[in-house]
């Protein structure tokens, strides 16, 4: 058999032809989403405006950045190359971006496969503006592709704040509503010092932070202008997340004239904790009135050997209990609504825990007389038994409960006008809105409380009738 003879030039021509044919075959076999388009297309974005909730302006000691996500969608079946993704304000912008893992005010030469997306992380850090009112900070994200530009607006509300970072608060300090207070790494009201918080003040607590009180705390809210305590995560999805910060903790040396009036305390571990050795009298160490405490991973109220008065106080959605009274103390409840329906987590413990003893870490037992008075109050919840009583015979244990609604299997409490296991029919128990429904058994079921002017108005500032037609609980229903 004879073979045709090929010369070197013919070998080269054949090789080039074969490579071109192979390239054409491979190109035609490539998925469309990997073939780059040479025509500009209309990009789509996950949002046309990236809106940040209120962002606290920075301080020399605390930097808090807020980050949002934006997706750039390639609507074409083919791949595309973005010339640049950049901030309109350049390097001087309050915003920073991270695109495809690259940080900077501008990122160039980016690829998106067909029908795929590109993630942009947008971070904002706002410098103080030295003003009390919120202010707006804007910029734009510009995406350039084949000579065409598209924009997404960036909008933030900035708010100058008073920042405290692990600090001891000066004596006779007053916090006013003109600027929010942001606490990192806790803060302390020192002994022999007082902190006054005026109506409308917003106090934001960073993760794990506490407000410790070794002196005097005077929270002076108003019915329509309450003092707020909450975590620093302001996004909507965090509004009801429990356990974002520690709580308001009164230390053993705290003075006996603190007041928390017209406050809202939410999303803490323990809303208010007060532990103080028994001083031998029943004069209140603390007065809490017209205050809402909700969404705690521990107890809404935790008292250890504490004498405390509660008036028009509402507590709900707490994992351990609405109120725990341990190692005795004199606790008086007037027109309170303490109820737990565990809408945020599984709950095992009763809503109300009363004990005249406490086992300490060294297994010793702290005992002190317990005296609980509850008048015109609701002590309720979703469990069949919402009262846990621990009575050590080594100390007194006295209960005086009258004209109240209780969830309990203790028939001995079915006296003094109490209503046992009757659903109080709250307006919206999941949202801790414990206003009374029209058919609530708490309506007109209370008794007059003489000599205590604070009960003449309810949680919302509504006057109560001075007769046997007063409602049980923190809210007086008005038709």
C-alpha positions as CSV (number, residue, x, y, z in Angstrom):
1,X,0.0,0.0,0.0
2,X,1.3,3.4,-0.9
3,X,0.9,6.5,1.3
4,X,0.8,10.1,0.2
5,X,3.8,12.1,1.1
6,X,3.2,15.3,3.1
7,X,5.6,18.1,3.2
8,X,6.2,20.3,6.4
9,X,4.0,23.1,5.2
10,X,1.2,20.7,4.6
11,X,1.7,19.3,8.1
12,X,1.3,22.8,9.5
13,X,-1.8,23.5,7.5
14,X,-3.4,20.3,8.5
15,X,-2.6,20.9,12.2
16,X,-4.1,24.5,12.1
17,X,-7.2,23.2,10.4
18,X,-7.7,20.5,13.0
19,X,-7.2,22.9,15.9
20,X,-9.7,25.3,14.4
21,X,-12.2,22.5,13.9
22,X,-11.7,21.3,17.4
23,X,-12.1,24.9,18.8
24,X,-15.4,25.3,16.9
25,X,-16.7,22.0,18.2
26,X,-15.7,22.9,21.8
27,X,-17.2,26.4,21.4
28,X,-20.5,24.9,20.2
29,X,-20.5,22.5,23.1
30,X,-20.0,25.1,25.8
31,X,-23.1,25.9,27.9
32,X,-24.7,29.2,26.9
33,X,-24.3,30.5,30.4
34,X,-20.5,30.5,30.0
35,X,-20.5,32.3,26.6
36,X,-20.0,36.0,27.1
37,X,-22.4,38.4,25.5
38,X,-21.1,41.5,23.7
39,X,-24.4,43.4,24.0
40,X,-25.4,45.5,27.0
41,X,-28.4,44.0,29.0
42,X,-30.7,45.3,31.7
43,X,-29.4,44.1,35.0
44,X,-31.8,43.4,37.9
45,X,-31.2,44.0,41.6
46,X,-32.6,42.4,44.7
47,X,-33.5,46.0,45.9
48,X,-33.7,49.3,44.1
49,X,-32.9,51.0,47.4
50,X,-30.8,49.6,50.2
51,X,-32.3,51.2,53.3
52,X,-30.5,50.9,56.7
53,X,-32.5,51.4,59.9
54,X,-31.2,54.0,62.4
55,X,-27.5,53.6,62.6
56,X,-25.7,55.1,65.7
57,X,-22.9,57.4,64.6
58,X,-19.4,56.3,65.7
59,X,-17.3,57.2,68.7
60,X,-13.6,57.0,69.4
61,X,-14.0,54.0,71.6
62,X,-16.8,52.1,69.8
63,X,-17.1,51.2,66.1
64,X,-20.4,49.6,65.1
65,X,-20.7,48.8,61.4
66,X,-24.0,47.7,59.8
67,X,-23.9,45.4,56.8
68,X,-26.6,44.7,54.2
69,X,-26.7,42.3,51.2
70,X,-27.5,43.3,47.6
71,X,-27.7,40.8,44.7
72,X,-27.0,41.8,41.1
73,X,-28.8,39.4,38.8
74,X,-27.8,38.6,35.2
75,X,-31.0,38.3,33.3
76,X,-29.3,37.0,30.1
77,X,-28.7,33.4,29.3
78,X,-25.2,34.3,28.5
79,X,-22.4,35.3,30.8
80,X,-21.4,39.0,31.1
81,X,-18.5,41.1,32.3
82,X,-19.1,44.1,34.5
83,X,-16.5,46.8,33.9
84,X,-17.0,48.1,37.5
85,X,-19.1,48.2,40.6
86,X,-18.4,51.4,42.5
87,X,-19.7,53.9,45.1
88,X,-20.8,57.2,43.8
89,X,-19.1,58.9,46.7
90,X,-15.8,57.2,46.1
91,X,-13.4,56.7,49.0
92,X,-15.0,59.5,51.0
93,X,-18.3,57.7,51.2
94,X,-19.8,56.5,54.6
95,X,-20.4,53.2,52.8
96,X,-17.9,50.5,51.9
97,X,-18.5,47.5,49.6
98,X,-17.2,44.0,49.2
99,X,-17.8,42.4,45.8
100,X,-16.8,38.9,45.1
101,X,-14.6,38.9,48.2
102,X,-12.8,42.2,47.1
103,X,-13.1,45.2,49.4
104,X,-12.9,48.8,48.2
105,X,-14.9,51.8,47.0
106,X,-14.6,50.4,43.4
107,X,-14.2,46.8,42.2
108,X,-13.6,46.2,38.4
109,X,-13.6,43.3,35.9
110,X,-16.3,41.1,37.4
111,X,-18.0,38.2,35.7
112,X,-21.5,36.8,36.2
113,X,-22.6,33.6,34.5
114,X,-25.9,33.5,32.6
115,X,-28.9,33.6,34.9
116,X,-26.6,33.9,37.9
117,X,-26.0,36.6,40.5
118,X,-23.3,38.5,42.2
119,X,-23.3,39.3,45.9
120,X,-22.4,42.8,47.1
121,X,-21.9,43.4,50.8
122,X,-22.6,47.0,51.8
123,X,-21.3,48.4,55.1
124,X,-22.0,51.8,56.6
125,X,-20.2,53.6,59.3
126,X,-21.5,57.1,60.1
127,X,-19.4,59.8,61.7
128,X,-21.1,62.0,64.3
129,X,-22.9,65.0,63.0
130,X,-23.0,66.8,66.4
131,X,-26.8,67.1,66.4
132,X,-29.7,65.7,68.4
133,X,-32.1,64.9,65.6
134,X,-31.7,61.9,63.2
135,X,-30.1,62.8,59.9
136,X,-29.9,61.1,56.5
137,X,-26.8,59.7,54.8
138,X,-27.1,58.8,51.2
139,X,-25.0,57.5,48.3
140,X,-25.4,55.2,45.3
141,X,-24.0,52.0,44.1
142,X,-23.1,52.3,40.4
143,X,-22.8,49.2,38.1
144,X,-21.1,49.8,34.7
145,X,-21.5,47.3,31.8
146,X,-20.5,47.8,28.2
147,X,-20.8,51.6,28.4
148,X,-24.1,51.5,30.3
149,X,-24.6,52.4,34.0
150,X,-27.3,51.4,36.5
151,X,-27.7,52.6,40.0
152,X,-29.0,51.5,43.4
153,X,-29.7,54.1,46.1
154,X,-28.1,53.7,49.5
155,X,-29.9,55.4,52.4
156,X,-29.2,55.4,56.1
157,X,-30.7,57.3,59.0
158,X,-27.9,58.4,61.3
159,X,-28.3,59.2,65.0
160,X,-25.7,60.7,67.3
161,X,-25.6,58.9,70.6
162,X,-24.1,58.9,74.0
163,X,-21.7,55.9,74.1
164,X,-20.6,54.2,77.3
165,X,-18.0,51.5,77.1
166,X,-17.5,49.6,80.3
167,X,-17.7,52.9,82.2
168,X,-18.7,54.0,85.7
169,X,-21.4,56.6,85.4
170,X,-20.7,59.9,87.1
171,X,-22.6,60.8,90.2
172,X,-25.9,62.7,89.8
173,X,-26.0,62.0,86.1
174,X,-29.2,62.6,84.0
175,X,-30.0,61.0,80.7
176,X,-32.3,63.0,78.5
177,X,-34.2,62.0,75.3
178,X,-32.3,64.3,73.0
179,X,-29.8,61.5,72.2
180,X,-30.0,57.8,72.7
181,X,-27.7,56.0,75.1
182,X,-25.7,53.1,73.8
183,X,-23.9,50.8,76.3
184,X,-21.1,48.5,75.4
185,X,-19.4,46.2,77.9
186,X,-21.9,47.3,80.6
187,X,-22.1,50.4,82.8
188,X,-22.2,51.0,86.5
189,X,-24.1,53.4,88.7
190,X,-21.7,53.7,91.5
191,X,-22.5,53.5,95.2
192,X,-23.7,56.8,96.7
193,X,-24.4,58.0,93.2
194,X,-27.7,58.3,91.3
195,X,-28.8,58.1,87.7
196,X,-31.9,59.8,86.5
197,X,-33.5,58.8,83.2
198,X,-36.0,61.3,81.8
199,X,-39.2,60.5,79.8
200,X,-38.7,59.3,76.2
201,X,-35.0,58.3,76.7
202,X,-33.9,55.4,74.6
203,X,-31.3,53.1,76.1
204,X,-29.6,50.5,73.8
205,X,-27.6,47.7,75.3
206,X,-25.0,45.8,73.3
207,X,-24.8,42.0,73.4
208,X,-24.3,40.7,76.9
209,X,-24.2,44.2,78.5
210,X,-25.8,45.0,81.8
211,X,-26.7,48.2,83.6
212,X,-25.4,47.6,87.1
213,X,-26.7,49.7,89.9
214,X,-24.8,50.0,93.2
215,X,-26.4,53.4,94.0
216,X,-29.8,54.7,93.0
217,X,-31.7,54.4,89.7
218,X,-34.6,56.8,88.9
219,X,-36.4,55.9,85.7
220,X,-39.0,58.7,85.2
221,X,-41.0,57.8,82.2
222,X,-44.6,58.9,81.4
223,X,-47.7,57.1,80.2
224,X,-47.3,58.4,76.6
225,X,-43.5,58.8,76.8
226,X,-41.9,55.8,78.3
227,X,-38.2,55.0,78.8
228,X,-37.1,52.2,76.6
229,X,-34.4,49.6,77.2
230,X,-33.5,47.2,74.4
231,X,-30.6,45.7,72.4
232,X,-28.6,47.4,69.8
233,X,-29.8,45.3,66.9
234,X,-32.4,47.6,65.3
235,X,-33.4,45.6,62.3
236,X,-37.0,44.5,62.2
237,X,-36.2,40.8,62.5
238,X,-34.6,41.4,65.9
239,X,-37.5,43.3,67.5
240,X,-38.7,40.4,69.5
241,X,-35.5,38.2,69.8
242,X,-35.0,37.4,73.5
243,X,-31.7,37.5,75.3
244,X,-29.9,40.2,73.3
245,X,-28.4,41.8,76.5
246,X,-28.1,41.1,80.2
247,X,-30.5,43.2,82.2
248,X,-30.8,45.9,84.8
249,X,-29.0,44.4,87.8
250,X,-29.2,46.0,91.3
251,X,-26.2,44.9,93.4
252,X,-26.3,44.1,97.1
253,X,-25.1,47.6,98.1
254,X,-27.8,49.4,96.0
255,X,-29.7,52.0,98.0
256,X,-33.4,51.4,98.9
257,X,-35.0,54.3,97.0
258,X,-34.7,53.3,93.4
259,X,-37.8,53.7,91.1
260,X,-38.5,52.3,87.6
261,X,-41.7,54.0,86.4
262,X,-43.2,53.9,82.9
263,X,-40.5,51.9,81.2
264,X,-40.4,49.2,78.5
265,X,-37.7,46.6,79.0
266,X,-37.4,44.0,76.3
267,X,-35.2,41.2,74.9
268,X,-32.9,40.8,78.0
269,X,-31.7,37.8,79.9
270,X,-33.3,39.0,83.2
271,X,-35.3,42.2,82.8
272,X,-34.7,43.4,86.4
273,X,-32.6,41.6,89.0
274,X,-32.3,42.7,92.6
275,X,-30.4,40.8,95.3
276,X,-30.1,42.4,98.7
277,X,-29.7,40.9,102.2
278,X,-32.8,41.3,104.3
279,X,-32.6,44.5,106.3
280,X,-35.2,43.4,108.8
281,X,-38.0,45.6,107.6
282,X,-40.5,45.5,104.8
283,X,-39.9,48.9,103.4
284,X,-39.5,48.6,99.6
285,X,-36.0,48.5,98.2
286,X,-37.4,49.2,94.8
287,X,-40.7,50.5,93.3
288,X,-41.6,49.3,89.8
289,X,-44.7,50.9,88.3
290,X,-46.4,51.2,84.9
291,X,-43.6,49.1,83.3
292,X,-43.6,46.4,80.6
293,X,-41.0,43.6,80.6
294,X,-41.1,41.0,77.8
295,X,-39.0,38.5,75.9
296,X,-36.5,37.4,78.5
297,X,-34.5,34.1,78.3
298,X,-34.4,34.1,82.1
299,X,-36.9,35.8,84.4
300,X,-38.6,39.0,83.7
301,X,-38.2,39.9,87.4
302,X,-35.7,38.1,89.7
303,X,-35.7,39.1,93.4
304,X,-33.4,37.6,96.0
305,X,-34.3,38.7,99.6
306,X,-35.8,41.9,98.2
307,X,-38.6,44.1,99.4
308,X,-40.3,45.5,96.3
309,X,-43.6,47.1,95.3
310,X,-45.1,46.4,91.8
311,X,-47.9,48.6,90.5
312,X,-49.4,48.3,87.0
313,X,-46.6,46.1,86.0
314,X,-46.8,43.8,82.9
315,X,-44.5,40.8,82.3
316,X,-44.7,38.2,79.6
317,X,-42.9,35.9,77.1
318,X,-40.1,34.9,79.6
319,X,-38.5,31.5,79.3
320,X,-38.0,30.7,83.0
321,X,-40.6,32.9,84.8
322,X,-42.3,36.2,84.8
323,X,-41.3,36.7,88.4
324,X,-39.0,34.7,90.7
325,X,-38.9,35.6,94.4
326,X,-36.1,33.7,96.1
327,X,-34.7,33.6,99.7
328,X,-37.7,35.5,101.0
329,X,-38.5,39.2,100.9
330,X,-41.7,41.3,101.0
331,X,-43.2,41.6,97.5
332,X,-46.5,43.4,96.9
333,X,-48.4,43.3,93.6
334,X,-51.1,45.8,92.9
335,X,-52.9,45.7,89.6
336,X,-50.2,43.6,87.9
337,X,-50.5,41.4,84.8
338,X,-47.9,38.6,85.0
339,X,-48.6,36.0,82.4
340,X,-46.5,33.7,80.3
341,X,-47.7,32.0,77.1
342,X,-44.3,30.9,75.7
343,X,-44.9,32.1,72.2
344,X,-41.1,32.5,71.5
345,X,-39.8,29.3,73.0
346,X,-40.6,26.1,74.9
347,X,-41.1,26.7,78.6
348,X,-41.0,24.3,81.5
349,X,-41.0,26.4,84.7
350,X,-44.0,28.0,86.3
351,X,-44.7,31.7,85.6
352,X,-44.5,32.6,89.3
353,X,-41.8,31.2,91.6
354,X,-42.0,31.9,95.3
355,X,-39.4,30.6,97.7
356,X,-38.2,31.5,101.2
357,X,-34.9,29.7,100.6
358,X,-32.1,29.5,98.1
359,X,-29.4,26.9,97.8
360,X,-26.0,28.6,97.2
361,X,-23.0,27.4,95.2
362,X,-21.4,26.0,98.3
363,X,-24.6,24.0,99.1
364,X,-25.4,26.3,102.0
365,X,-29.0,27.4,102.3
366,X,-30.0,31.1,102.5
367,X,-33.4,31.4,104.3
368,X,-35.5,34.5,105.0
369,X,-39.2,35.1,105.6
370,X,-41.3,35.5,102.5
371,X,-44.4,37.7,102.5
372,X,-46.3,38.0,99.2
373,X,-49.3,40.3,98.8
374,X,-51.2,40.3,95.5
375,X,-54.3,42.3,95.0
376,X,-56.3,42.8,91.8
377,X,-53.6,41.0,89.8
378,X,-53.4,38.4,87.1
379,X,-50.9,35.5,87.6
380,X,-51.5,33.3,84.7
381,X,-50.0,31.3,81.8
382,X,-50.3,28.4,79.4
383,X,-49.3,25.6,81.8
384,X,-51.7,23.8,84.1
385,X,-49.7,24.9,87.1
386,X,-48.2,28.4,87.0
387,X,-47.3,28.7,90.8
388,X,-44.2,27.1,92.3
389,X,-44.1,27.4,96.1
390,X,-41.0,26.4,98.0
391,X,-41.7,26.6,101.8
392,X,-38.7,25.9,104.1
393,X,-40.0,25.5,107.6
394,X,-37.0,27.4,108.9
395,X,-38.5,30.7,107.7
396,X,-41.9,32.4,107.4
397,X,-44.0,31.9,104.3
398,X,-47.1,34.1,104.0
399,X,-49.4,34.5,101.0
400,X,-52.1,37.2,100.9
401,X,-53.7,37.0,97.5
402,X,-57.1,38.7,96.9
403,X,-59.3,39.5,94.0
404,X,-56.8,38.0,91.5
405,X,-56.9,35.6,88.6
406,X,-54.6,32.6,89.1
407,X,-53.6,29.6,87.0
408,X,-53.0,26.9,89.6
409,X,-54.2,23.5,90.9
410,X,-53.9,24.8,94.5
411,X,-57.6,24.9,95.7
412,X,-56.5,26.6,98.9
413,X,-56.1,29.8,96.9
414,X,-59.8,29.7,95.8
415,X,-60.7,32.3,98.4
416,X,-60.8,36.0,98.9
417,X,-62.6,36.7,95.6
418,X,-59.9,35.0,93.6
419,X,-60.8,33.4,90.2
420,X,-59.0,30.1,89.6
421,X,-58.2,28.9,86.1
422,X,-60.4,31.4,84.3
423,X,-58.8,32.6,81.1
424,X,-58.4,36.4,81.5
425,X,-59.0,36.8,77.7
426,X,-56.2,39.3,76.9
427,X,-56.4,41.3,73.7
428,X,-53.3,39.7,72.1
429,X,-51.4,37.5,74.5
430,X,-48.7,36.5,71.9
431,X,-47.7,40.2,71.7
432,X,-48.0,40.7,75.4
433,X,-50.9,43.0,74.9
434,X,-52.7,42.3,78.1
435,X,-55.5,44.7,77.7
436,X,-58.8,43.1,78.5
437,X,-61.2,41.7,76.0
438,X,-64.9,42.5,76.3
439,X,-65.7,39.1,77.8
440,X,-62.8,39.0,80.2
441,X,-63.6,37.7,83.7
442,X,-61.2,40.3,85.1
443,X,-63.7,43.1,84.2
444,X,-65.3,44.7,87.3
445,X,-64.0,41.9,89.5
446,X,-61.5,43.9,91.5
447,X,-61.7,45.6,94.9
448,X,-60.8,49.1,95.9
449,X,-57.2,49.6,97.2
450,X,-57.2,52.4,99.8
451,X,-54.2,54.6,100.7
452,X,-52.2,53.9,97.5
453,X,-52.7,56.9,95.1
454,X,-50.6,55.2,92.4
455,X,-53.4,52.7,91.6
456,X,-55.9,55.4,90.8
457,X,-54.6,55.3,87.1
458,X,-53.8,52.3,85.0
459,X,-50.8,51.3,82.9
460,X,-51.9,53.6,80.1
461,X,-52.8,56.6,82.3
462,X,-56.6,55.8,82.4
463,X,-58.4,56.7,85.6
464,X,-59.8,53.8,87.6
465,X,-63.2,53.9,89.3
466,X,-63.0,54.0,93.1
467,X,-65.6,51.3,93.5
468,X,-66.2,47.5,93.3
469,X,-66.3,47.9,89.5
470,X,-62.6,48.2,89.1
471,X,-60.9,45.8,86.7
472,X,-58.3,43.2,87.7
473,X,-54.9,43.6,86.1
474,X,-52.8,46.5,84.8
475,X,-55.4,47.8,82.3
476,X,-58.7,49.3,83.0
477,X,-61.1,48.6,80.1
478,X,-62.9,51.6,78.7
479,X,-65.8,51.1,76.3
